[in-house]
Amino acid sequence: MGRHVILLRGVNVGGNNKLPMAALAALLTELGCTGVRTYIQSGNAVVDAGAALAKRLPAALAAAISSRLGLTVPVVVRTAAELAAVTRANPFLARGADPATLHVGFLADAPTAARIAALDHDRSPPDAFAVHGRELYLWLPNGAGKSKLTNAYFDRALATVVTVRNWNTVGKLIELSAQQM
């Protein structure tokens, strides 16, 4: 068994895709996860699961949410170790950026080098981003709401699904994933 962090995209945002965290926890338990804990209402959970379950969890959970609740929700999974590595790899934090301006996009799949190279770094000045493996680091000094660096842009440009969390949420999920359950 290993600790994993479940990240859903677009639930309970602006009154859309309503998914109670108790329902998410129940679905994860039914799928075979143990030690299920949710964090805030935006689709974050920390679970214990074996490697085989963790590998099939994104598709299985998305299918369960669709069949039970009628919602189409992308699901991204990271191990606790992968999530902890995110803090060490953030290039903007290393440059002294205010943590309140930082976000991380978690990609379902690693994009190709060609897709990364084709990204438009001048799309939304003064915002900046960097892609490292399956993470997209964002520096949004004027806030996420004013940025043109959106999920839709990165989904299309990188040919994968991205779900974004602010730096505070990333830290809390790391903390939860390190706790004994």
Backbone as a printed PyTorch tensor [residue, N CA C, xyz], in Angstrom:
tensor([[[  0.8400,  -1.1850,   0.0000],
         [  0.0000,   0.0000,   0.0000],
         [  0.8790,   1.2410,   0.0000]],

        [[  0.4680,   2.2050,  -0.7910],
         [  1.1650,   3.4770,  -0.8390],
         [  0.1740,   4.6170,  -0.7060]],

        [[  0.6770,   5.7540,  -0.3110],
         [ -0.1620,   6.9390,  -0.1560],
         [ -0.2500,   7.6580,  -1.4980]],

        [[ -1.4700,   8.0460,  -1.8570],
         [ -1.7220,   8.7320,  -3.1250],
         [ -2.6210,   9.9460,  -2.9090]],

        [[ -2.4340,  10.9380,  -3.7580],
         [ -3.2530,  12.1460,  -3.7210],
         [ -4.1070,  12.1520,  -4.9810]],

        [[ -5.4100,  12.3020,  -4.7840],
         [ -6.3860,  12.3190,  -5.8710],
         [ -6.7750,  13.7720,  -6.1150]],

        [[ -6.7080,  14.2000,  -7.3820],
         [ -7.0180,  15.5760,  -7.7490],
         [ -8.0840,  15.5590,  -8.8430]],

        [[ -9.2650,  16.0590,  -8.5210],
         [-10.3460,  16.1410,  -9.5020],
         [-10.3690,  17.5480, -10.0840]],

        [[-10.7560,  17.6480, -11.3340],
         [-10.8200,  18.9730, -11.9450],
         [-12.2620,  19.4330, -12.0830]],

        [[-12.4790,  20.6820, -11.6790],
         [-13.7330,  21.3590, -11.9640],
         [-14.9360,  20.9290, -11.1480]],

        [[-14.7330,  20.4400,  -9.9280],
         [-15.8950,  20.1160,  -9.1100],
         [-16.1550,  21.2450,  -8.1170]],

        [[-17.4390,  21.4780,  -7.8720],
         [-17.8820,  22.4690,  -6.8920],
         [-17.3080,  23.8660,  -7.1610]],

        [[-17.1570,  24.2120,  -8.4300],
         [-16.6500,  25.5260,  -8.8160],
         [-17.8050,  26.3180,  -9.4060]],

        [[-18.1150,  27.4440,  -8.8060],
         [-19.1860,  28.2960,  -9.3210],
         [-20.5390,  27.6080,  -9.3660]],

        [[-20.7720,  26.6800,  -8.4560],
         [-22.0560,  25.9810,  -8.4060],
         [-22.1980,  24.8750,  -9.4490]],

        [[-21.1350,  24.5840, -10.1740],
         [-21.1880,  23.5380, -11.2010],
         [-20.5250,  22.2540, -10.7200]],

        [[-20.9160,  21.1490, -11.3640],
         [-20.3320,  19.8290, -11.0580],
         [-20.3120,  19.5690,  -9.5470]],

        [[-21.4760,  19.6690,  -8.9430],
         [-21.5640,  19.4870,  -7.4940],
         [-21.2550,  18.0370,  -7.1160]],

        [[-20.2290,  17.8980,  -6.3070],
         [-19.7830,  16.5950,  -5.8360],
         [-19.4370,  16.7110,  -4.3570]],

        [[-20.3660,  16.2670,  -3.4990],
         [-20.0720,  16.3140,  -2.0580],
         [-18.8400,  15.4590,  -1.7440]],

        [[-17.9870,  15.9570,  -0.8640],
         [-16.7720,  15.2260,  -0.5310],
         [-17.0870,  13.9020,   0.1590]],

        [[-18.2230,  13.8100,   0.8500],
         [-18.6190,  12.5320,   1.4470],
         [-18.8890,  11.5050,   0.3440]],

        [[-19.4850,  11.9370,  -0.7640],
         [-19.7350,  11.0350,  -1.8950],
         [-18.4180,  10.6140,  -2.5310]],

        [[-17.4680,  11.5430,  -2.6640],
         [-16.1560,  11.2070,  -3.2030],
         [-15.4660,  10.1860,  -2.3130]],

        [[-15.4940,  10.4060,  -1.0170],
         [-14.8670,   9.4710,  -0.0830],
         [-15.5090,   8.0880,  -0.1820]],

        [[-16.8280,   8.0420,  -0.2980],
         [-17.5240,   6.7540,  -0.4160],
         [-17.1330,   6.0300,  -1.7000]],

        [[-17.0500,   6.7580,  -2.8040],
         [-16.6520,   6.1420,  -4.0750],
         [-15.2280,   5.5950,  -3.9950]],

        [[-14.3210,   6.3630,  -3.4070],
         [-12.9380,   5.9020,  -3.2770],
         [-12.8500,   4.6520,  -2.4080]],

        [[-13.6330,   4.6050,  -1.3400],
         [-13.6640,   3.4250,  -0.4740],
         [-14.2200,   2.2240,  -1.2320]],

        [[-15.3020,   2.4180,  -1.9810],
         [-15.8810,   1.3390,  -2.7800],
         [-14.9060,   0.7990,  -3.8120]],

        [[-14.0530,   1.6660,  -4.3380],
         [-13.0770,   1.2430,  -5.3350],
         [-11.9010,   0.4880,  -4.7110]],

        [[-11.8040,   0.4910,  -3.3760],
         [-10.7590,  -0.2730,  -2.7030],
         [ -9.7150,   0.5410,  -1.9780]],

        [[ -9.8480,   1.8620,  -1.9630],
         [ -8.9080,   2.7150,  -1.2380],
         [ -9.2050,   2.6350,   0.2550]],

        [[ -8.1800,   2.8330,   1.0560],
         [ -8.3530,   2.8740,   2.5050],
         [ -7.8070,   4.2080,   3.0120]],

        [[ -8.1250,   4.5140,   4.2760],
         [ -7.6200,   5.7410,   4.8840],
         [ -8.0020,   6.9900,   4.1120]],

        [[ -9.1920,   7.0230,   3.5510],
         [ -9.6080,   8.1200,   2.6810],
         [ -9.8500,   9.3880,   3.5040]],

        [[ -9.2080,  10.4790,   3.0590],
         [ -9.4180,  11.7930,   3.6660],
         [ -9.5720,  12.8030,   2.5410]],

        [[-10.5590,  13.6770,   2.6550],
         [-10.7420,  14.7210,   1.6460],
         [-10.2630,  16.0510,   2.2180]],

        [[ -9.9530,  16.9690,   1.3020],
         [ -9.5220,  18.3030,   1.7150],
         [-10.2640,  19.3330,   0.8830]],

        [[-10.9030,  20.2520,   1.5340],
         [-11.7790,  21.2910,   0.9920],
         [-12.7250,  20.7180,  -0.0660]],

        [[-13.5480,  21.5280,  -0.6140],
         [-14.6300,  21.0550,  -1.4750],
         [-14.2810,  20.9900,  -2.9650]],

        [[-13.0140,  21.2010,  -3.3130],
         [-12.6700,  21.2760,  -4.7300],
         [-12.1110,  19.9880,  -5.3100]],

        [[-12.3760,  18.8660,  -4.6590],
         [-12.0070,  17.5820,  -5.2380],
         [-10.5910,  17.1400,  -4.9680]],

        [[-10.2020,  17.1370,  -3.7050],
         [ -8.8830,  16.6760,  -3.2970],
         [ -9.0670,  15.5670,  -2.2730]],

        [[ -8.3080,  14.4900,  -2.4340],
         [ -8.3650,  13.4160,  -1.4520],
         [ -6.9900,  12.7910,  -1.3090]],

        [[ -6.7390,  12.2500,  -0.1280],
         [ -5.5300,  11.4830,   0.1490],
         [ -5.9990,  10.0940,   0.5450]],

        [[ -5.4050,   9.0720,  -0.0980],
         [ -5.8290,   7.6930,   0.1270],
         [ -4.6170,   6.7750,   0.2030]],

        [[ -4.8530,   5.6000,   0.7300],
         [ -3.8760,   4.5180,   0.6430],
         [ -4.4050,   3.5330,  -0.3840]],

        [[ -3.5270,   3.1180,  -1.2950],
         [ -3.9280,   2.1780,  -2.3430],
         [ -2.6990,   1.4380,  -2.8400]],

        [[ -2.9040,   0.2070,  -3.2450],
         [ -1.8290,  -0.5620,  -3.8450],
         [ -1.4980,  -0.0260,  -5.2270]],

        [[ -0.3550,  -0.4430,  -5.7630],
         [  0.1170,   0.0660,  -7.0520],
         [ -0.8630,  -0.2330,  -8.1820]],

        [[ -1.4320,  -1.4290,  -8.2080],
         [ -2.3570,  -1.7910,  -9.2940],
         [ -3.6160,  -0.9210,  -9.2400]],

        [[ -4.1600,  -0.7330,  -8.0450],
         [ -5.3440,   0.1110,  -7.9020],
         [ -5.0190,   1.5520,  -8.2770]],

        [[ -3.8860,   2.0650,  -7.8030],
         [ -3.5080,   3.4470,  -8.0940],
         [ -3.3920,   3.6840,  -9.5940]],

        [[ -2.9050,   2.6960, -10.3170],
         [ -2.7400,   2.8410, -11.7650],
         [ -4.0830,   2.9580, -12.4820]],

        [[ -5.0660,   2.2020, -12.0230],
         [ -6.3740,   2.2450, -12.6850],
         [ -7.3380,   3.2470, -12.0500]],

        [[ -6.9280,   3.8670, -10.9670],
         [ -7.8050,   4.7640, -10.2220],
         [ -8.3270,   5.9590, -11.0270]],

        [[ -7.5060,   6.6580, -11.8390],
         [ -8.0720,   7.7930, -12.5810],
         [ -9.2690,   7.4010, -13.4490]],

        [[ -9.1350,   6.3350, -14.2190],
         [-10.2370,   5.9070, -15.0940],
         [-11.3930,   5.3410, -14.2810]],

        [[-11.0920,   4.5460, -13.2560],
         [-12.1490,   3.9200, -12.4590],
         [-12.9610,   4.9570, -11.6930]],

        [[-12.2920,   5.9370, -11.0990],
         [-13.0050,   6.9630, -10.3410],
         [-13.8150,   7.8530, -11.2730]],

        [[-13.2390,   8.2380, -12.4090],
         [-13.9840,   9.0610, -13.3760],
         [-15.2380,   8.3170, -13.8480]],

        [[-15.1170,   7.0200, -14.0930],
         [-16.2680,   6.2200, -14.5290],
         [-17.3150,   6.1260, -13.4220]],

        [[-16.8790,   5.9470, -12.1810],
         [-17.8170,   5.8490, -11.0600],
         [-18.5530,   7.1720, -10.8490]],

        [[-17.8440,   8.2790, -10.9550],
         [-18.4810,   9.5950, -10.8080],
         [-19.4830,   9.8140, -11.9380]],

        [[-19.1400,   9.4060, -13.1210],
         [-20.0360,   9.5570, -14.2670],
         [-21.2900,   8.7130, -14.1010]],

        [[-21.1140,   7.4400, -13.7480],
         [-22.2790,   6.5510, -13.6580],
         [-23.1690,   6.8620, -12.4660]],

        [[-22.5820,   7.2340, -11.3440],
         [-23.3690,   7.4850, -10.1320],
         [-23.9390,   8.8910, -10.0550]],

        [[-23.1470,   9.8820, -10.5370],
         [-23.5460,  11.2780, -10.3450],
         [-23.7950,  12.0200, -11.6540]],

        [[-23.5280,  11.3720, -12.7660],
         [-23.7590,  12.0050, -14.0660],
         [-22.8080,  13.1440, -14.3790]],

        [[-21.6360,  13.1420, -13.7730],
         [-20.6610,  14.2110, -13.9830],
         [-19.4550,  13.6840, -14.7570]],

        [[-18.9560,  14.4950, -15.6540],
         [-17.7150,  14.1730, -16.3500],
         [-16.6050,  14.9620, -15.6760]],

        [[-15.7580,  14.2420, -14.9490],
         [-14.7350,  14.8780, -14.1300],
         [-13.3870,  14.2160, -14.3920]],

        [[-12.4200,  14.9620, -14.9250],
         [-11.0700,  14.4080, -15.0600],
         [-10.4500,  14.1480, -13.6900]],

        [[ -9.6830,  13.0720, -13.6040],
         [ -9.0430,  12.6640, -12.3530],
         [ -7.5410,  12.4940, -12.6030]],

        [[ -6.7420,  13.1060, -11.7430],
         [ -5.2860,  12.9820, -11.8130],
         [ -4.8210,  12.4480, -10.4650]],

        [[ -3.8420,  11.5380, -10.4950],
         [ -3.3380,  10.9210,  -9.2680],
         [ -1.8190,  11.1040,  -9.1870]],

        [[ -1.3330,  11.4010,  -7.9860],
         [  0.0980,  11.4690,  -7.7130],
         [  0.3820,  10.6810,  -6.4430]],

        [[  1.5550,  10.0940,  -6.3670],
         [  1.9740,   9.4890,  -5.1100],
         [  2.3360,  10.6100,  -4.1410]],

        [[  2.3790,  10.2690,  -2.8680],
         [  2.7770,  11.2690,  -1.8690],
         [  4.1930,  11.7530,  -2.1500]],

        [[  5.0760,  10.8580,  -2.5690],
         [  6.4580,  11.2410,  -2.8710],
         [  6.5170,  12.1750,  -4.0760]],

        [[  5.7200,  11.8970,  -5.1030],
         [  5.6900,  12.7820,  -6.2740],
         [  5.1980,  14.1710,  -5.8760]],

        [[  4.1900,  14.2150,  -5.0270],
         [  3.6660,  15.5030,  -4.6000],
         [  4.6980,  16.2670,  -3.7690]],

        [[  5.3890,  15.5780,  -2.8850],
         [  6.4090,  16.2270,  -2.0650],
         [  7.5240,  16.8010,  -2.9430]],

        [[  7.8490,  16.1270,  -4.0370],
         [  8.9000,  16.6030,  -4.9400],
         [  8.5100,  17.9010,  -5.6430]],

        [[  7.2100,  18.1730,  -5.7370],
         [  6.7270,  19.3880,  -6.3940],
         [  7.2850,  20.6380,  -5.7160]],

        [[  7.3630,  20.6370,  -4.4120],
         [  7.8510,  21.8330,  -3.7110],
         [  9.3260,  22.0680,  -3.9730]],

        [[ 10.0700,  21.0050,  -4.1200],
         [ 11.5110,  21.1550,  -4.3650],
         [ 11.8060,  21.5830,  -5.7990]],

        [[ 10.8870,  21.3380,  -6.7150],
         [ 11.1410,  21.6050,  -8.1380],
         [ 10.5550,  22.9210,  -8.6340]],

        [[  9.8580,  23.6570,  -7.8000],
         [  9.2010,  24.8710,  -8.2760],
         [ 10.2280,  25.9620,  -8.5990]],

        [[ 10.4010,  26.2870,  -9.8860],
         [ 11.4160,  27.2720, -10.2500],
         [ 11.0870,  28.6970,  -9.7820]],

        [[  9.8250,  28.9970,  -9.6010],
         [  9.4310,  30.3460,  -9.1940],
         [  9.6580,  30.5580,  -7.7030]],

        [[  9.4550,  29.5290,  -6.9250],
         [  9.7400,  29.6210,  -5.4960],
         [ 11.2360,  29.8210,  -5.2910]],

        [[ 12.0300,  29.1090,  -6.0750],
         [ 13.4850,  29.2420,  -5.9870],
         [ 13.9470,  30.6550,  -6.3310]],

        [[ 13.1590,  31.3800,  -7.1350],
         [ 13.5060,  32.7610,  -7.5180],
         [ 12.9360,  33.7890,  -6.5510]],

        [[ 12.3030,  33.3210,  -5.4800],
         [ 11.7980,  34.2300,  -4.4660],
         [ 10.3930,  34.7420,  -4.6840]],

        [[  9.6130,  34.0960,  -5.5310],
         [  8.2370,  34.5360,  -5.7840],
         [  7.3910,  34.4020,  -4.5180]],

        [[  6.4580,  35.3000,  -4.3590],
         [  5.5010,  35.2430,  -3.2580],
         [  4.6690,  33.9710,  -3.4200]],

        [[  4.6480,  33.0850,  -2.4300],
         [  3.8720,  31.8420,  -2.5440],
         [  2.3980,  32.0720,  -2.8750]],

        [[  1.8520,  33.2280,  -2.5130],
         [  0.4460,  33.5190,  -2.8150],
         [  0.1990,  33.6620,  -4.3140]],

        [[  1.2510,  33.8130,  -5.0990],
         [  1.1130,  33.9710,  -6.5520],
         [  1.4020,  32.6740,  -7.3110]],

        [[  1.6710,  31.6070,  -6.5770],
         [  2.0860,  30.3470,  -7.2060],
         [  0.9560,  29.3370,  -7.2790]],

        [[  0.9470,  28.5930,  -8.3700],
         [ -0.0030,  27.5110,  -8.6060],
         [  0.7480,  26.3590,  -9.2650]],

        [[  0.1790,  25.1690,  -9.1580],
         [  0.7420,  24.0090,  -9.8410],
         [ -0.3690,  23.3390, -10.6220]],

        [[ -0.0880,  23.0860, -11.8930],
         [ -0.9940,  22.3140, -12.7250],
         [ -0.4920,  20.8860, -12.7690]],

        [[ -1.3510,  19.9550, -12.4200],
         [ -0.9920,  18.5440, -12.4340],
         [ -1.5180,  17.9470, -13.7340]],

        [[ -0.6100,  17.4570, -14.5620],
         [ -0.9530,  16.9290, -15.8740],
         [ -1.2300,  15.4360, -15.7770]],

        [[ -2.2370,  14.9790, -16.5040],
         [ -2.5410,  13.5460, -16.5140],
         [ -1.4060,  12.7510, -17.1510]],

        [[ -0.7800,  13.3150, -18.1790],
         [  0.3140,  12.6530, -18.8880],
         [  1.4240,  13.6540, -19.1470]],

        [[  2.6410,  13.1520, -19.2630],
         [  3.7610,  14.0300, -19.6080],
         [  3.6440,  14.4280, -21.0740]],

        [[  3.7060,  15.7140, -21.3580],
         [  3.6230,  16.1660, -22.7510],
         [  4.9460,  15.9310, -23.4890]],

        [[  4.8720,  15.9260, -24.8000],
         [  6.0850,  15.7680, -25.6050],
         [  6.9070,  17.0460, -25.5560]],

        [[  8.1810,  16.9160, -25.8510],
         [  9.0660,  18.0840, -25.8900],
         [  8.5990,  19.0730, -26.9530]],

        [[  8.0900,  18.5670, -28.0630],
         [  7.6130,  19.4490, -29.1360],
         [  6.4230,  20.2740, -28.6710]],

        [[  5.5090,  19.6860, -27.9240],
         [  4.3460,  20.4310, -27.4290],
         [  4.7680,  21.4820, -26.4030]],

        [[  5.7190,  21.1320, -25.5610],
         [  6.2050,  22.0970, -24.5710],
         [  6.8770,  23.2700, -25.2800]],

        [[  7.7010,  22.9680, -26.2780],
         [  8.4130,  24.0120, -27.0110],
         [  7.4600,  24.9440, -27.7520]],

        [[  6.2870,  24.4530, -28.1290],
         [  5.3250,  25.2580, -28.8830],
         [  4.4630,  26.1700, -28.0000]],

        [[  4.5770,  26.0530, -26.6850],
         [  3.7830,  26.9070, -25.7950],
         [  4.1660,  28.3740, -25.9680]],

        [[  3.1700,  29.2350, -25.8270],
         [  3.3490,  30.6740, -25.9920],
         [  3.6490,  31.3240, -24.6340]],

        [[  4.9090,  31.6280, -24.3960],
         [  5.3030,  32.2370, -23.1140],
         [  4.8700,  33.6950, -23.0020]],

        [[  4.4340,  34.2880, -24.1030],
         [  3.9620,  35.6710, -24.0890],
         [  2.4400,  35.7620, -24.1210]],

        [[  1.7660,  34.6700, -23.8510],
         [  0.3040,  34.6230, -23.9230],
         [ -0.3750,  35.5460, -22.9120]],

        [[  0.2130,  35.6880, -21.7240],
         [ -0.4770,  36.4030, -20.6520],
         [  0.5040,  37.1320, -19.7310]],

        [[  1.2110,  38.1460, -20.2640],
         [  2.1700,  38.8560, -19.4120],
         [  1.4680,  39.5730, -18.2600]],

        [[  2.0520,  39.6280, -17.0960],
         [  3.3900,  39.2070, -16.7100],
         [  3.4550,  37.7590, -16.2200]],

        [[  2.3740,  36.9950, -16.4000],
         [  2.3450,  35.6060, -15.9390],
         [  3.4770,  34.8000, -16.5820]],

        [[  3.8950,  33.7650, -15.8670],
         [  4.9460,  32.8900, -16.3900],
         [  4.6290,  31.4530, -15.9980]],

        [[  5.1970,  30.5310, -16.7570],
         [  4.9920,  29.1130, -16.4750],
         [  6.2200,  28.3150, -16.8630]],

        [[  6.3200,  27.1200, -16.3070],
         [  7.3830,  26.1810, -16.6550],
         [  6.8150,  24.7730, -16.5220]],

        [[  7.1240,  23.9280, -17.4800],
         [  6.6800,  22.5330, -17.4580],
         [  7.8720,  21.6600, -17.0980]],

        [[  7.6770,  20.8340, -16.0800],
         [  8.6930,  19.8630, -15.6620],
         [  7.9950,  18.5180, -15.5060]],

        [[  8.2270,  17.6010, -16.4360],
         [  7.5910,  16.2920, -16.3620],
         [  6.0840,  16.4130, -16.4740]],

        [[  5.3820,  15.9750, -15.4260],
         [  3.9170,  16.0290, -15.4170],
         [  3.3900,  17.1690, -14.5570]],

        [[  4.2600,  18.1510, -14.2800],
         [  3.8220,  19.3220, -13.5190],
         [  4.0120,  20.5890, -14.3440]],

        [[  3.0820,  21.5060, -14.1480],
         [  3.0870,  22.8060, -14.7960],
         [  3.1270,  23.8420, -13.6730]],

        [[  4.2510,  24.5180, -13.5360],
         [  4.4040,  25.5230, -12.4930],
         [  3.9630,  26.8750, -13.0470]],

        [[  3.1280,  27.5640, -12.2840],
         [  2.5710,  28.8410, -12.7230],
         [  2.8940,  29.9350, -11.7130]],

        [[  3.3110,  31.0840, -12.2430],
         [  3.4690,  32.2970, -11.4480],
         [  2.4600,  33.2840, -12.0090]],

        [[  1.4540,  33.6000, -11.1960],
         [  0.3470,  34.4510, -11.6310],
         [  0.2590,  35.6580, -10.6860]],

        [[  1.0980,  36.6760, -10.8960],
         [  1.1600,  37.8020,  -9.9550],
         [ -0.1200,  38.6220,  -9.8710]],

        [[ -0.9580,  38.5890, -10.9010],
         [ -2.2200,  39.3310, -10.8730],
         [ -3.4140,  38.4290, -10.5690]],

        [[ -3.1580,  37.1960, -10.2100],
         [ -4.2120,  36.2550,  -9.8660],
         [ -4.6160,  35.3520, -11.0210]],

        [[ -5.1430,  34.2070, -10.6820],
         [ -5.5500,  33.2210, -11.6830],
         [ -6.7330,  33.7150, -12.5170]],

        [[ -7.6120,  34.4780, -11.9190],
         [ -8.8020,  34.9490, -12.6180],
         [ -8.5110,  35.9050, -13.7690]],

        [[ -7.3790,  36.5670, -13.7360],
         [ -7.0190,  37.5240, -14.7830],
         [ -6.0650,  36.9370, -15.8180]],

        [[ -5.6520,  35.6940, -15.6190],
         [ -4.6680,  35.0850, -16.5010],
         [ -5.3090,  34.4250, -17.7200]],

        [[ -4.5820,  34.4470, -18.8240],
         [ -4.9930,  33.7150, -20.0290],
         [ -4.3470,  32.3310, -20.0630]],

        [[ -3.6470,  31.9830, -19.0050],
         [ -3.0450,  30.6570, -18.8820],
         [ -4.0740,  29.7430, -18.2220]],

        [[ -5.0060,  29.2650, -19.0040],
         [ -6.1540,  28.5160, -18.5070],
         [ -5.9910,  27.0110, -18.7150]],

        [[ -6.8370,  26.2640, -18.0340],
         [ -6.8710,  24.8180, -18.2420],
         [ -7.0970,  24.4990, -19.7100]],

        [[ -8.0480,  25.1810, -20.3300],
         [ -8.3730,  24.9030, -21.7370],
         [ -7.1620,  25.1300, -22.6350]],

        [[ -6.4240,  26.1970, -22.4010],
         [ -5.2340,  26.4600, -23.2100],
         [ -4.2160,  25.3270, -23.0650]],

        [[ -3.8980,  24.9680, -21.8130],
         [ -2.8810,  23.9380, -21.6050],
         [ -3.3700,  22.5530, -22.0270]],

        [[ -4.6410,  22.2440, -21.8090],
         [ -5.1820,  20.9570, -22.2890],
         [ -4.9380,  20.8120, -23.7880]],

        [[ -5.3150,  21.8430, -24.5140],
         [ -5.2040,  21.8260, -25.9800],
         [ -3.7350,  21.8190, -26.4190]],

        [[ -2.9350,  22.7040, -25.8520],
         [ -1.5450,  22.8510, -26.2770],
         [ -0.6770,  21.6430, -25.9120]],

        [[ -0.9590,  21.0340, -24.7670],
         [ -0.1320,  19.9210, -24.3020],
         [ -0.7550,  18.5500, -24.5840]],

        [[ -1.9840,  18.5530, -25.0950],
         [ -2.6910,  17.3080, -25.4430],
         [ -2.8280,  16.3680, -24.2460]],

        [[ -3.1810,  16.9480, -23.1170],
         [ -3.4560,  16.1690, -21.9120],
         [ -4.3990,  16.9900, -21.0380]],

        [[ -4.7810,  16.4380, -19.9180],
         [ -5.6560,  17.1250, -18.9710],
         [ -4.8050,  17.7180, -17.8600]],

        [[ -5.1270,  18.9510, -17.4760],
         [ -4.4490,  19.6050, -16.3650],
         [ -5.4860,  20.0260, -15.3320]],

        [[ -5.1360,  19.8820, -14.0680],
         [ -5.9440,  20.4180, -12.9810],
         [ -5.0100,  21.2200, -12.0880]],

        [[ -5.4160,  22.4370, -11.7470],
         [ -4.5300,  23.3920, -11.0810],
         [ -4.9300,  23.5600,  -9.6190]],

        [[ -3.8910,  23.6650,  -8.7700],
         [ -4.0880,  23.9550,  -7.3550],
         [ -3.1870,  25.1190,  -6.9680]],

        [[ -3.6790,  25.9650,  -6.0430],
         [ -2.8200,  27.0450,  -5.5540],
         [ -1.7760,  26.4600,  -4.6020]],

        [[ -0.7520,  27.2510,  -4.3530],
         [  0.3860,  26.7650,  -3.5740],
         [ -0.0150,  26.3670,  -2.1610]],

        [[ -0.9400,  27.0850,  -1.5620],
         [ -1.4080,  26.7520,  -0.2220],
         [ -2.0410,  25.3600,  -0.2050]],

        [[ -2.8790,  25.0670,  -1.2030],
         [ -3.5290,  23.7550,  -1.2750],
         [ -2.5010,  22.6530,  -1.4960]],

        [[ -1.5240,  22.8970,  -2.3530],
         [ -0.4620,  21.9090,  -2.5780],
         [  0.2270,  21.5910,  -1.2530]],

        [[  0.5610,  22.6320,  -0.4950],
         [  1.2120,  22.4270,   0.8010],
         [  0.3570,  21.6300,   1.7640]],

        [[ -0.9250,  21.9250,   1.8180],
         [ -1.8260,  21.2100,   2.7120],
         [ -1.9430,  19.7430,   2.2990]],

        [[ -2.0140,  19.4760,   0.9920],
         [ -2.0900,  18.0970,   0.5220],
         [ -0.8090,  17.3160,   0.8320]],

        [[  0.3290,  17.9850,   0.7440],
         [  1.5910,  17.3490,   1.1240],
         [  1.5650,  17.0130,   2.6070]],

        [[  1.1020,  17.9540,   3.4050],
         [  1.0040,  17.7430,   4.8560],
         [  0.0860,  16.5590,   5.1770]],

        [[ -1.0950,  16.5390,   4.5470],
         [ -2.0370,  15.4400,   4.7860],
         [ -1.4760,  14.0970,   4.3410]],

        [[ -0.7640,  14.1010,   3.2130],
         [ -0.2430,  12.8340,   2.7010],
         [  0.9160,  12.3010,   3.5350]],

        [[  1.5350,  13.1590,   4.3520],
         [  2.6200,  12.7340,   5.2100],
         [  2.1500,  12.2570,   6.5880]],

        [[  0.8920,  12.5550,   6.9230],
         [  0.3690,  12.1810,   8.2440],
         [  0.0260,  10.7010,   8.3070]],

        [[  0.1440,  10.1610,   9.5070],
         [ -0.3040,   8.7890,   9.7460],
         [ -1.8140,   8.7280,   9.6380]],

        [[ -2.2990,   7.6890,   9.0070],
         [ -3.7600,   7.5250,   8.8890],
         [ -4.2060,   6.3470,   9.7160]]])
